[in-house]
Amino acid sequence: ILSGVAVLEALVERISSTGETFEDRLIDALDEARRAGGDSRGLQSAALLVLAQDAPPLTLRVDFHEEPVEALRGLLAATRDPAYRAWLNTVPTAQDPFRLPAARGS
């Protein structure tokens, strides 16, 4: 379904770079792969799943969108909102499956 080997080469080159968060590199890699030809049927969906022992799972998905990679980038930006981050710090992780919100005033 990929339009050619250049798609994989673009993806690997971008994901292997440094200087940005892993999540940003993943989305940038999807974008680079799209520009290199992507899916020969056209791109309608994009997804991101990041699992870590010390962080809650991050799972984002956009389906049936004209610009799914940009929409996915917008969802990732929303996860960086301070209110969302505060809530995220209460979500259990693999290392701390019983994590609870910090007591107020602590």
N, CA, C and O atoms as CSV, one atom per row, in Angstrom:
chain,resi,resn,atom,element,x,y,z
A,1,ILE,N,N,0.829,-1.191,0.000
A,1,ILE,CA,C,0.000,0.000,0.000
A,1,ILE,C,C,0.875,1.255,0.000
A,1,ILE,O,O,0.454,2.296,-0.506
A,2,LEU,N,N,2.089,1.173,0.562
A,2,LEU,CA,C,2.983,2.329,0.533
A,2,LEU,C,C,3.368,2.615,-0.906
A,2,LEU,O,O,3.496,1.698,-1.718
A,3,SER,N,N,3.550,3.880,-1.216
A,3,SER,CA,C,3.853,4.251,-2.595
A,3,SER,C,C,5.282,3.883,-3.007
A,3,SER,O,O,5.599,3.882,-4.196
A,4,GLY,N,N,6.140,3.574,-2.043
A,4,GLY,CA,C,7.497,3.174,-2.388
A,4,GLY,C,C,8.411,3.153,-1.176
A,4,GLY,O,O,8.008,3.537,-0.078
A,5,VAL,N,N,9.627,2.709,-1.375
A,5,VAL,CA,C,10.593,2.596,-0.294
A,5,VAL,C,C,10.970,3.968,0.271
A,5,VAL,O,O,11.389,4.062,1.424
A,6,ALA,N,N,10.827,5.016,-0.514
A,6,ALA,CA,C,11.155,6.367,-0.046
A,6,ALA,C,C,10.305,6.762,1.155
A,6,ALA,O,O,10.726,7.571,1.983
A,7,VAL,N,N,9.128,6.200,1.246
A,7,VAL,CA,C,8.243,6.493,2.388
A,7,VAL,C,C,8.895,6.015,3.683
A,7,VAL,O,O,8.963,6.759,4.661
A,8,LEU,N,N,9.366,4.792,3.687
A,8,LEU,CA,C,10.016,4.235,4.876
A,8,LEU,C,C,11.329,4.950,5.179
A,8,LEU,O,O,11.655,5.195,6.340
A,9,GLU,N,N,12.070,5.279,4.144
A,9,GLU,CA,C,13.333,5.990,4.352
A,9,GLU,C,C,13.095,7.347,5.002
A,9,GLU,O,O,13.831,7.732,5.910
A,10,ALA,N,N,12.083,8.071,4.552
A,10,ALA,CA,C,11.761,9.383,5.128
A,10,ALA,C,C,11.313,9.238,6.580
A,10,ALA,O,O,11.685,10.037,7.439
A,11,LEU,N,N,10.526,8.229,6.838
A,11,LEU,CA,C,10.027,7.986,8.193
A,11,LEU,C,C,11.185,7.683,9.140
A,11,LEU,O,O,11.278,8.276,10.215
A,12,VAL,N,N,12.056,6.776,8.754
A,12,VAL,CA,C,13.179,6.379,9.599
A,12,VAL,C,C,14.142,7.548,9.817
A,12,VAL,O,O,14.629,7.755,10.928
A,13,GLU,N,N,14.409,8.299,8.769
A,13,GLU,CA,C,15.335,9.424,8.906
A,13,GLU,C,C,14.801,10.441,9.917
A,13,GLU,O,O,15.556,10.932,10.756
A,14,ARG,N,N,13.522,10.755,9.843
A,14,ARG,CA,C,12.958,11.769,10.753
A,14,ARG,C,C,12.851,11.259,12.175
A,14,ARG,O,O,13.156,11.999,13.110
A,15,ILE,N,N,12.430,10.024,12.369
A,15,ILE,CA,C,12.259,9.493,13.723
A,15,ILE,C,C,13.615,9.331,14.399
A,15,ILE,O,O,13.704,9.362,15.627
A,16,SER,N,N,14.668,9.161,13.610
A,16,SER,CA,C,16.004,8.973,14.172
A,16,SER,C,C,16.672,10.284,14.552
A,16,SER,O,O,17.714,10.277,15.207
A,17,SER,N,N,16.095,11.399,14.154
A,17,SER,CA,C,16.693,12.695,14.467
A,17,SER,C,C,16.559,12.994,15.960
A,17,SER,O,O,15.879,12.274,16.690
A,18,THR,N,N,17.204,14.046,16.390
A,18,THR,CA,C,17.153,14.434,17.803
A,18,THR,C,C,16.705,15.878,17.922
A,18,THR,O,O,16.555,16.581,16.922
A,19,GLY,N,N,16.493,16.313,19.156
A,19,GLY,CA,C,16.215,17.706,19.412
A,19,GLY,C,C,14.775,18.022,19.757
A,19,GLY,O,O,14.491,19.124,20.227
A,20,GLU,N,N,13.872,17.110,19.544
A,20,GLU,CA,C,12.461,17.339,19.870
A,20,GLU,C,C,11.973,16.167,20.708
A,20,GLU,O,O,12.663,15.158,20.847
A,21,THR,N,N,10.785,16.313,21.259
A,21,THR,CA,C,10.230,15.205,22.032
A,21,THR,C,C,9.972,14.020,21.109
A,21,THR,O,O,9.824,14.177,19.897
A,22,PHE,N,N,9.922,12.854,21.695
A,22,PHE,CA,C,9.653,11.641,20.928
A,22,PHE,C,C,8.317,11.756,20.194
A,22,PHE,O,O,8.208,11.376,19.028
A,23,GLU,N,N,7.309,12.279,20.879
A,23,GLU,CA,C,5.992,12.412,20.272
A,23,GLU,C,C,6.026,13.335,19.059
A,23,GLU,O,O,5.416,13.038,18.032
A,24,ASP,N,N,6.733,14.444,19.175
A,24,ASP,CA,C,6.853,15.372,18.043
A,24,ASP,C,C,7.584,14.721,16.875
A,24,ASP,O,O,7.204,14.898,15.717
A,25,ARG,N,N,8.635,13.968,17.187
A,25,ARG,CA,C,9.368,13.281,16.112
A,25,ARG,C,C,8.497,12.251,15.420
A,25,ARG,O,O,8.587,12.083,14.204
A,26,LEU,N,N,7.645,11.548,16.184
A,26,LEU,CA,C,6.745,10.572,15.567
A,26,LEU,C,C,5.778,11.246,14.595
A,26,LEU,O,O,5.587,10.772,13.475
A,27,ILE,N,N,5.174,12.343,15.024
A,27,ILE,CA,C,4.231,13.031,14.143
A,27,ILE,C,C,4.962,13.631,12.941
A,27,ILE,O,O,4.468,13.565,11.816
A,28,ASP,N,N,6.132,14.213,13.178
A,28,ASP,CA,C,6.913,14.740,12.061
A,28,ASP,C,C,7.285,13.623,11.084
A,28,ASP,O,O,7.296,13.836,9.872
A,29,ALA,N,N,7.588,12.443,11.607
A,29,ALA,CA,C,7.928,11.301,10.743
A,29,ALA,C,C,6.730,10.895,9.897
A,29,ALA,O,O,6.881,10.571,8.719
A,30,LEU,N,N,5.540,10.911,10.493
A,30,LEU,CA,C,4.336,10.627,9.699
A,30,LEU,C,C,4.191,11.646,8.574
A,30,LEU,O,O,3.849,11.289,7.446
A,31,ASP,N,N,4.451,12.907,8.881
A,31,ASP,CA,C,4.325,13.966,7.884
A,31,ASP,C,C,5.370,13.796,6.780
A,31,ASP,O,O,5.055,13.947,5.599
A,32,GLU,N,N,6.607,13.484,7.159
A,32,GLU,CA,C,7.656,13.255,6.161
A,32,GLU,C,C,7.309,12.071,5.268
A,32,GLU,O,O,7.505,12.124,4.053
A,33,ALA,N,N,6.794,11.005,5.872
A,33,ALA,CA,C,6.406,9.831,5.088
A,33,ALA,C,C,5.284,10.184,4.116
A,33,ALA,O,O,5.270,9.706,2.982
A,34,ARG,N,N,4.351,11.014,4.554
A,34,ARG,CA,C,3.256,11.448,3.678
A,34,ARG,C,C,3.821,12.224,2.493
A,34,ARG,O,O,3.429,11.995,1.349
A,35,ARG,N,N,4.750,13.147,2.774
A,35,ARG,CA,C,5.338,13.948,1.699
A,35,ARG,C,C,6.158,13.094,0.728
A,35,ARG,O,O,6.302,13.444,-0.444
A,36,ALA,N,N,6.687,11.984,1.217
A,36,ALA,CA,C,7.483,11.096,0.365
A,36,ALA,C,C,6.606,10.166,-0.474
A,36,ALA,O,O,7.122,9.344,-1.231
A,37,GLY,N,N,5.302,10.290,-0.344
A,37,GLY,CA,C,4.401,9.466,-1.157
A,37,GLY,C,C,3.347,8.755,-0.346
A,37,GLY,O,O,2.256,8.479,-0.844
A,38,GLY,N,N,3.664,8.455,0.910
A,38,GLY,CA,C,2.699,7.870,1.836
A,38,GLY,C,C,1.935,6.676,1.307
A,38,GLY,O,O,2.482,5.828,0.601
A,39,ASP,N,N,0.678,6.626,1.655
A,39,ASP,CA,C,-0.244,5.564,1.251
A,39,ASP,C,C,-0.697,5.835,-0.177
A,39,ASP,O,O,-1.175,6.928,-0.481
A,40,SER,N,N,-0.551,4.864,-1.036
A,40,SER,CA,C,-0.915,5.057,-2.444
A,40,SER,C,C,-2.408,5.313,-2.620
A,40,SER,O,O,-2.826,5.805,-3.669
A,41,ARG,N,N,-3.213,4.991,-1.622
A,41,ARG,CA,C,-4.665,5.217,-1.701
A,41,ARG,C,C,-5.054,6.612,-1.218
A,41,ARG,O,O,-6.207,7.020,-1.360
A,42,GLY,N,N,-4.096,7.345,-0.649
A,42,GLY,CA,C,-4.381,8.642,-0.063
A,42,GLY,C,C,-4.423,8.515,1.445
A,42,GLY,O,O,-4.615,7.422,1.979
A,43,LEU,N,N,-4.246,9.620,2.122
A,43,LEU,CA,C,-4.190,9.617,3.582
A,43,LEU,C,C,-5.479,10.185,4.150
A,43,LEU,O,O,-5.866,11.306,3.820
A,44,GLN,N,N,-6.144,9.416,5.004
A,44,GLN,CA,C,-7.374,9.862,5.649
A,44,GLN,C,C,-7.295,9.775,7.163
A,44,GLN,O,O,-8.105,10.388,7.859
A,45,SER,N,N,-6.332,9.024,7.684
A,45,SER,CA,C,-6.245,8.782,9.123
A,45,SER,C,C,-4.801,8.875,9.591
A,45,SER,O,O,-3.863,8.678,8.819
A,46,ALA,N,N,-4.645,9.179,10.869
A,46,ALA,CA,C,-3.329,9.189,11.494
A,46,ALA,C,C,-3.522,8.853,12.968
A,46,ALA,O,O,-4.534,9.216,13.569
A,47,ALA,N,N,-2.553,8.162,13.542
A,47,ALA,CA,C,-2.662,7.767,14.949
A,47,ALA,C,C,-1.295,7.825,15.608
A,47,ALA,O,O,-0.257,7.732,14.953
A,48,LEU,N,N,-1.328,7.981,16.925
A,48,LEU,CA,C,-0.103,8.041,17.724
A,48,LEU,C,C,-0.351,7.271,19.010
A,48,LEU,O,O,-1.330,7.529,19.709
A,49,LEU,N,N,0.518,6.338,19.323
A,49,LEU,CA,C,0.459,5.591,20.577
A,49,LEU,C,C,1.855,5.598,21.169
A,49,LEU,O,O,2.808,5.128,20.548
A,50,VAL,N,N,1.968,6.138,22.386
A,50,VAL,CA,C,3.253,6.173,23.087
A,50,VAL,C,C,3.043,5.510,24.441
A,50,VAL,O,O,2.191,5.923,25.227
A,51,LEU,N,N,3.835,4.474,24.697
A,51,LEU,CA,C,3.775,3.748,25.969
A,51,LEU,C,C,5.104,3.904,26.686
A,51,LEU,O,O,6.169,3.788,26.080
A,52,ALA,N,N,5.029,4.168,27.975
A,52,ALA,CA,C,6.230,4.298,28.790
A,52,ALA,C,C,5.927,3.757,30.182
A,52,ALA,O,O,4.785,3.811,30.639
A,53,GLN,N,N,6.936,3.243,30.845
A,53,GLN,CA,C,6.751,2.701,32.189
A,53,GLN,C,C,6.370,3.781,33.199
A,53,GLN,O,O,5.613,3.524,34.135
A,54,ASP,N,N,6.898,4.992,33.005
A,54,ASP,CA,C,6.732,6.051,33.999
A,54,ASP,C,C,5.736,7.137,33.597
A,54,ASP,O,O,5.697,8.197,34.223
A,55,ALA,N,N,4.933,6.889,32.564
A,55,ALA,CA,C,3.949,7.879,32.114
A,55,ALA,C,C,2.675,7.156,31.687
A,55,ALA,O,O,2.722,6.001,31.262
A,56,PRO,N,N,1.548,7.832,31.800
A,56,PRO,CA,C,0.308,7.227,31.310
A,56,PRO,C,C,0.386,7.009,29.802
A,56,PRO,O,O,1.114,7.725,29.116
A,57,PRO,N,N,-0.342,6.046,29.282
A,57,PRO,CA,C,-0.349,5.850,27.830
A,57,PRO,C,C,-0.876,7.105,27.134
A,57,PRO,O,O,-1.803,7.756,27.618
A,58,LEU,N,N,-0.285,7.426,26.018
A,58,LEU,CA,C,-0.769,8.516,25.176
A,58,LEU,C,C,-1.278,7.879,23.897
A,58,LEU,O,O,-0.495,7.319,23.130
A,59,THR,N,N,-2.570,7.958,23.661
A,59,THR,CA,C,-3.150,7.382,22.464
A,59,THR,C,C,-4.056,8.414,21.807
A,59,THR,O,O,-5.065,8.835,22.372
A,60,LEU,N,N,-3.671,8.805,20.609
A,60,LEU,CA,C,-4.406,9.814,19.854
A,60,LEU,C,C,-4.710,9.253,18.475
A,60,LEU,O,O,-3.902,8.524,17.899
A,61,ARG,N,N,-5.883,9.597,17.948
A,61,ARG,CA,C,-6.272,9.069,16.643
A,61,ARG,C,C,-7.189,10.057,15.935
A,61,ARG,O,O,-8.070,10.657,16.549
A,62,VAL,N,N,-6.967,10.214,14.635
A,62,VAL,CA,C,-7.820,11.041,13.783
A,62,VAL,C,C,-8.205,10.196,12.582
A,62,VAL,O,O,-7.333,9.658,11.899
A,63,ASP,N,N,-9.481,10.073,12.319
A,63,ASP,CA,C,-9.978,9.292,11.177
A,63,ASP,C,C,-10.809,10.166,10.249
A,63,ASP,O,O,-11.472,11.109,10.681
A,64,PHE,N,N,-10.759,9.831,8.964
A,64,PHE,CA,C,-11.581,10.475,7.942
A,64,PHE,C,C,-11.477,11.993,7.984
A,64,PHE,O,O,-12.478,12.699,8.102
A,65,HIS,N,N,-10.255,12.476,7.885
A,65,HIS,CA,C,-9.978,13.907,7.945
A,65,HIS,C,C,-9.166,14.289,6.713
A,65,HIS,O,O,-8.351,13.500,6.235
A,66,GLU,N,N,-9.386,15.491,6.201
A,66,GLU,CA,C,-8.630,15.939,5.024
A,66,GLU,C,C,-7.151,16.131,5.321
A,66,GLU,O,O,-6.314,15.922,4.444
A,67,GLU,N,N,-6.816,16.528,6.551
A,67,GLU,CA,C,-5.426,16.734,6.968
A,67,GLU,C,C,-5.195,16.001,8.297
A,67,GLU,O,O,-5.037,16.651,9.330
A,68,PRO,N,N,-5.171,14.670,8.290
A,68,PRO,CA,C,-5.106,13.929,9.553
A,68,PRO,C,C,-3.832,14.148,10.357
A,68,PRO,O,O,-3.881,14.135,11.587
A,69,VAL,N,N,-2.704,14.347,9.706
A,69,VAL,CA,C,-1.458,14.540,10.454
A,69,VAL,C,C,-1.496,15.884,11.183
A,69,VAL,O,O,-1.081,15.973,12.338
A,70,GLU,N,N,-1.985,16.914,10.526
A,70,GLU,CA,C,-2.098,18.219,11.190
A,70,GLU,C,C,-3.121,18.167,12.320
A,70,GLU,O,O,-2.914,18.780,13.367
A,71,ALA,N,N,-4.217,17.447,12.122
A,71,ALA,CA,C,-5.210,17.298,13.187
A,71,ALA,C,C,-4.614,16.535,14.369
A,71,ALA,O,O,-4.888,16.864,15.523
A,72,LEU,N,N,-3.803,15.522,14.085
A,72,LEU,CA,C,-3.131,14.773,15.139
A,72,LEU,C,C,-2.160,15.677,15.894
A,72,LEU,O,O,-2.046,15.592,17.117
A,73,ARG,N,N,-1.466,16.537,15.164
A,73,ARG,CA,C,-0.549,17.495,15.795
A,73,ARG,C,C,-1.330,18.426,16.738
A,73,ARG,O,O,-0.838,18.777,17.810
A,74,GLY,N,N,-2.536,18.819,16.342
A,74,GLY,CA,C,-3.379,19.648,17.195
A,74,GLY,C,C,-3.815,18.921,18.454
A,74,GLY,O,O,-3.859,19.520,19.529
A,75,LEU,N,N,-4.139,17.637,18.338
A,75,LEU,CA,C,-4.490,16.853,19.521
A,75,LEU,C,C,-3.308,16.755,20.475
A,75,LEU,O,O,-3.471,16.882,21.689
A,76,LEU,N,N,-2.126,16.531,19.929
A,76,LEU,CA,C,-0.935,16.458,20.786
A,76,LEU,C,C,-0.723,17.786,21.508
A,76,LEU,O,O,-0.387,17.800,22.692
A,77,ALA,N,N,-0.913,18.883,20.817
A,77,ALA,CA,C,-0.772,20.197,21.454
A,77,ALA,C,C,-1.776,20.348,22.603
A,77,ALA,O,O,-1.446,20.925,23.639
A,78,ALA,N,N,-2.978,19.842,22.428
A,78,ALA,CA,C,-3.997,19.933,23.481
A,78,ALA,C,C,-3.575,19.158,24.727
A,78,ALA,O,O,-3.951,19.531,25.838
A,79,THR,N,N,-2.800,18.085,24.561
A,79,THR,CA,C,-2.355,17.314,25.727
A,79,THR,C,C,-1.307,18.065,26.533
A,79,THR,O,O,-0.968,17.659,27.645
A,80,ARG,N,N,-0.799,19.147,25.986
A,80,ARG,CA,C,0.222,19.944,26.686
A,80,ARG,C,C,-0.379,21.115,27.458
A,80,ARG,O,O,0.342,21.875,28.104
A,81,ASP,N,N,-1.679,21.253,27.388
A,81,ASP,CA,C,-2.372,22.284,28.156
A,81,ASP,C,C,-2.157,22.022,29.649
A,81,ASP,O,O,-2.240,20.873,30.083
A,82,PRO,N,N,-1.881,23.063,30.443
A,82,PRO,CA,C,-1.619,22.851,31.872
A,82,PRO,C,C,-2.727,22.100,32.609
A,82,PRO,O,O,-2.431,21.266,33.465
A,83,ALA,N,N,-3.981,22.373,32.302
A,83,ALA,CA,C,-5.079,21.670,32.978
A,83,ALA,C,C,-5.067,20.185,32.640
A,83,ALA,O,O,-5.303,19.343,33.506
A,84,TYR,N,N,-4.794,19.870,31.388
A,84,TYR,CA,C,-4.721,18.464,30.991
A,84,TYR,C,C,-3.529,17.792,31.660
A,84,TYR,O,O,-3.640,16.667,32.146
A,85,ARG,N,N,-2.399,18.474,31.686
A,85,ARG,CA,C,-1.198,17.926,32.328
A,85,ARG,C,C,-1.443,17.655,33.813
A,85,ARG,O,O,-0.987,16.643,34.345
A,86,ALA,N,N,-2.160,18.554,34.476
A,86,ALA,CA,C,-2.469,18.347,35.897
A,86,ALA,C,C,-3.284,17.078,36.079
A,86,ALA,O,O,-3.020,16.287,36.984
A,87,TRP,N,N,-4.274,16.885,35.220
A,87,TRP,CA,C,-5.086,15.659,35.303
A,87,TRP,C,C,-4.237,14.441,34.968
A,87,TRP,O,O,-4.335,13.410,35.634
A,88,LEU,N,N,-3.407,14.558,33.942
A,88,LEU,CA,C,-2.577,13.437,33.497
A,88,LEU,C,C,-1.671,12.931,34.613
A,88,LEU,O,O,-1.366,11.740,34.682
A,89,ASN,N,N,-1.247,13.831,35.477
A,89,ASN,CA,C,-0.385,13.447,36.588
A,89,ASN,C,C,-1.104,12.597,37.629
A,89,ASN,O,O,-0.470,12.112,38.566
A,90,THR,N,N,-2.400,12.410,37.487
A,90,THR,CA,C,-3.153,11.554,38.402
A,90,THR,C,C,-3.457,10.185,37.791
A,90,THR,O,O,-3.957,9.297,38.482
A,91,VAL,N,N,-3.163,10.010,36.519
A,91,VAL,CA,C,-3.466,8.758,35.826
A,91,VAL,C,C,-2.412,7.714,36.182
A,91,VAL,O,O,-1.217,8.008,36.134
A,92,PRO,N,N,-2.835,6.494,36.540
A,92,PRO,CA,C,-1.865,5.444,36.870
A,92,PRO,C,C,-0.905,5.149,35.710
A,92,PRO,O,O,-1.237,5.335,34.540
A,93,THR,N,N,0.274,4.691,36.070
A,93,THR,CA,C,1.287,4.282,35.098
A,93,THR,C,C,1.675,2.841,35.380
A,93,THR,O,O,1.258,2.272,36.389
A,94,ALA,N,N,2.466,2.248,34.501
A,94,ALA,CA,C,2.926,0.875,34.732
A,94,ALA,C,C,3.764,0.800,36.005
A,94,ALA,O,O,3.670,-0.173,36.753
A,95,GLN,N,N,4.586,1.825,36.255
A,95,GLN,CA,C,5.424,1.836,37.454
A,95,GLN,C,C,4.626,2.158,38.714
A,95,GLN,O,O,4.991,1.728,39.808
A,96,ASP,N,N,3.554,2.903,38.567
A,96,ASP,CA,C,2.752,3.340,39.716
A,96,ASP,C,C,1.270,3.129,39.416
A,96,ASP,O,O,0.539,4.090,39.179
A,97,PRO,N,N,0.825,1.860,39.425
A,97,PRO,CA,C,-0.558,1.559,39.034
A,97,PRO,C,C,-1.612,2.061,40.018
A,97,PRO,O,O,-2.801,2.049,39.700
A,98,PHE,N,N,-1.202,2.497,41.197
A,98,PHE,CA,C,-2.158,2.977,42.198
A,98,PHE,C,C,-1.990,4.471,42.477
A,98,PHE,O,O,-2.396,4.970,43.526
A,99,ARG,N,N,-1.387,5.171,41.522
A,99,ARG,CA,C,-1.136,6.606,41.680
A,99,ARG,C,C,-2.433,7.356,41.917
A,99,ARG,O,O,-3.448,7.101,41.269
A,100,LEU,N,N,-2.377,8.282,42.853
A,100,LEU,CA,C,-3.531,9.108,43.202
A,100,LEU,C,C,-3.151,10.572,43.066
A,100,LEU,O,O,-1.969,10.913,43.073
A,101,PRO,N,N,-4.167,11.452,42.941
A,101,PRO,CA,C,-3.845,12.872,42.870
A,101,PRO,C,C,-3.132,13.332,44.142
A,101,PRO,O,O,-3.401,12.824,45.231
A,102,ALA,N,N,-2.234,14.285,43.996
A,102,ALA,CA,C,-1.540,14.855,45.165
A,102,ALA,C,C,-2.570,15.558,46.035
A,102,ALA,O,O,-3.529,16.146,45.535
A,103,ALA,N,N,-2.361,15.490,47.322
A,103,ALA,CA,C,-3.267,16.171,48.249
A,103,ALA,C,C,-3.187,17.667,48.027
A,103,ALA,O,O,-2.107,18.197,47.766
A,104,ARG,N,N,-4.301,18.348,48.125
A,104,ARG,CA,C,-4.326,19.809,47.951
A,104,ARG,C,C,-3.472,20.471,49.021
A,104,ARG,O,O,-3.507,20.092,50.191
A,105,GLY,N,N,-2.715,21.452,48.603
A,105,GLY,CA,C,-1.872,22.184,49.529
A,105,GLY,C,C,-0.532,21.508,49.774
A,105,GLY,O,O,0.280,22.017,50.546
A,106,SER,N,N,-0.283,20.359,49.126
A,106,SER,CA,C,1.005,19.666,49.327
A,106,SER,C,C,2.024,20.171,48.359
A,106,SER,O,O,3.166,19.712,48.371
